[in-house]
Amino acid sequence: MRSIQRPLRTNRRLSRHKARPLEHWRTIPLSPATPSPRSPSPHSASPRPAAAASGSPREILLTHNGGVWQGLFIRLDGQGRERERFDSHLDVAERQGTIHADLTNRSSGTVRSMQFDDPPAEMQISPAGHWSLGPDRIGAWPWVCELCLVWGEQRRRIVVRHGLTDLESLVLVGEGRPGHEPTPPAAPLQVQPQIVDPHHRRWTLEQHPSVIVTTMAGREPGLPEVVSLLWEPEPGISLCLSRRYDQFGLLQPL
């Protein structure tokens, strides 16, 4: 699938590498020289996370999101029906000053890779290591964004693809450190969205723990747009991250 959107710009440190939402990562074949990902480990309880990191956005991103993550991708169509799922292995590491992210589809054996020197201005990173990525401006064209929440040894990510007038697809990613992988939802996953108001829909992708995504109920010129991810990793803990654009299509601060 092809997405018409403005290219992402890097921040003040010039770089030939650019961070992009998952759907724009380049695909390379898995070669014999590529390390084989580990086999999935049994699910076990996740220890409490470390305190929010201090430092630059780059340091915060690597502190909370670097290393190996194993999990499951589930792709839903615009009506909430599962179309694909596969086990995954993600390795995020810094090599010679460049951040490398290599995602292995354990079903097909292909690897999708992204490299960048510094997070671009369009990548919003919270002090707790949560982040979102997408264009700095949207308009009357399709666009894609990705949101990620991290809690200790687990993460939840979503990749949301918007068409010209409505949602095209929604990808749920449940990940954990080796030995802390989340229990996947039963297959096939089918989600009936709830109408929040005339402009927003709510998708409950997981029940226990709760994972809820809020998207637009259709796109209209001049209407602010938002994508939100809510995750309750354990009782009494509620994490939420939103990516917002104003009525002119400009990205708003966290």
N, C-alpha and C positions, 0 to 999 in steps of 0.2 A: 504494500500500500504506500502511496506517496502523500506527503503532507506539504501543503503550501504554507510556509511561514517564514518570517524574517530570520536570518541567521543570527545565532547568539554571538554577543561580543564578549571578549575577555575583559578583566578589570585592568588596573593601571599597569600591571606587569604584563608586557607584551608576550604573547605565546603563539606558537603555531598550532597548539592543541586547544580544543574547545570541549567543555562539558555539555552534553546534550541529553535530553530524555532518552530513556531506554530504547524506544522504537527507532531512534536514529543512529544507534551504535552500528558499526560496521561488522559484518559477519565474515569469519575466516574459518577454513576447515580445521578440524582437530588433527594435528600431525603427531607422529610418534614421539616427537620431542616435547610435546605438551604434557605436563604432569597429569596423571589420571586423578580425577576427584575421588574423595573418599566415599565409601559406601554410607548410606544413611544410618544414623545411630538411633537407638530407642529414645523416645521422648522422656525428658526428665525435667524437674522443676528448675526454673531459672533463678539464680541468686539475684539479690537486689542490685540495681545498677550503681555505678560510681556517680559521684556528685558531678554537676555540670562543669565542663572544662572551661578554663580561662585561656586566653590567647587569641590568635588570629582566627578568622573563619576557617582557614585551611587546617590549622592545628586542631580546632574543635571537630571538624569533619573527620579527620583521620583518627582522633582519639576515640570517638564513639562508633565509627563506621568502618575503620580499617580492619584488615584481616580476612578470615574465611567465614562465609555464610552459606549454609545449605538450606534448601527449602523447596517450595512448590509454586509454580506459576499457574494461574487459572484465568483464562481469557473468556470474557462474556461479551455477547453482542449488545447492541443498543437496547434490546428488550430484556436483558438480564439473563439470557440463556447461555449456559456453558458451551463453548465451541472447541476448547483445547485446554489441556493441562500437561505439564511436564515437570519432573524433578530438576532442580538446578543446583549449581555449585558456583559461587561467586568469590573471587579472590581480589581484594582491594589492597594494593601495596604501593609504597613509594620506592622508585628506583631511579637513582641519579637525578633527584630533584623533580621527577615527573610522577604524578599519581596515575597508576594503571588499575583499571577495573576490567577483569576478564570473567565473563559469564558463560558457563558451560551448560548447554541443554543436554541433560543426561540421557534423554530419549534418542536424539538424533546425533549426538556427539559433536555438534557444531559449537563454535565459540564466538561470542560477540564481544568486541573489545572497544574500550574508550580510554583515551589518555588526555590528561590536561596538566598544566603546570600549577595554576591557581584557579580556585572557583571563580567563575565569572560573576559579574554584578547581578545577573539574572538568577543566580542560584542563591536562594534565601536560606540561611543557616541560623538556627536558634542556638542559644548558649548550651542547651541540653543535647545538641547534636542532631535534632530533627532538621529536615531540609526539604525544599521543593525546588523543582527545576522546570523551566519552560521559557517561552518567549518573553521579551521585555514589553512587547506591545501586541495586542490582538486586534482583529478587525473582521471584515467580511470575507474571511478565508478560514479553512480548517486549521486547528492548532492542537498540540499535544502538551500535556504537563504530567509531571511525576511528583508524588509526595511520599515522604518516608518518616515514620515514627520509630524511635529506638528506645528500648527499655531493657537494660541489662544485656542478657545473652540472646534476645530476640528482637526482631523488627517486623513491621508491617509496611508494605509499600503498595501504592496504586499507580497505575498508568492510565490516564484518561484521554481518549481521542475524541475530539469534537469535530463534527462535520460542519457544513455551511449553516445548517438550521437546527441540528440536534446532536445528541450523543451518538457516536458510532460504535465505540467499544470501551470496555472497562477491564483492566487486568488487576487481579489481586495477587500479591506476592507475600507469602508467609515464610519468614526466614529465621534461622537460629544458628548459633555457633555449633560446631560438631558436638553432638551429644545433647543438644538443647533444641532440636527442631520441633516446631509446633505440630500438633495433630491436625491433619488436613480436613477440610469439610468433606462430607460425603459426596460422591459423584453420582450423577451429574449435578452440579450446582445450578439452581434456578432461583432467581431473586425477583420478587415482585416489588417495584418501587412504591414508596408511599409519597403522596402529594403533601408537601410541607405548606406551600402557598402557591399562588398562580405561577410563580417563576422558579420554584425549586423542588427537587425530588430527593428522597432519601432511600439509600440502598443498604440494607443490613446484610453484609457479606458473611459474617460469622456471628454466632449466638454466644458461645462460651469459649473464649472471651469475646466480648462484643467488638465488632469492627463495622463501622458505619461510614458510608461515603455520601456526601451531599453534592449534587450536581445541578446544573440548570435544567429546567423543564422547557427546553427550546431556547433558541438564540434569537434575539431581536436587536436591530441597530439602536445604539444609544442606551442599551440596558447594561448596567454593571454585571460582571460575571464573577462567579466564585466556585471553587472546588474545595471541599473540606474533608479531612480524614479524622475520624474519631476512633480511638482504641482504648479499651479498658483491659490492660494486661493482667491485672489482679484486682481483687475486691478493694474498693476505696481509691483506686488509682485510675484517673481518666486523663488521657493525652489527646490533644487536638491540634491540628495544623491546618491552616487555610491559605490558599493562593487566590488573591483578589485582583480584579481589574476594574477600573472606574468606567464611567459612561463614555469616556474617550478611548477606552482600550488600553490605558496605561497601567502597568504593574504597580500595585500599592505595597507599602512597607509591611513587614510582619506585624 
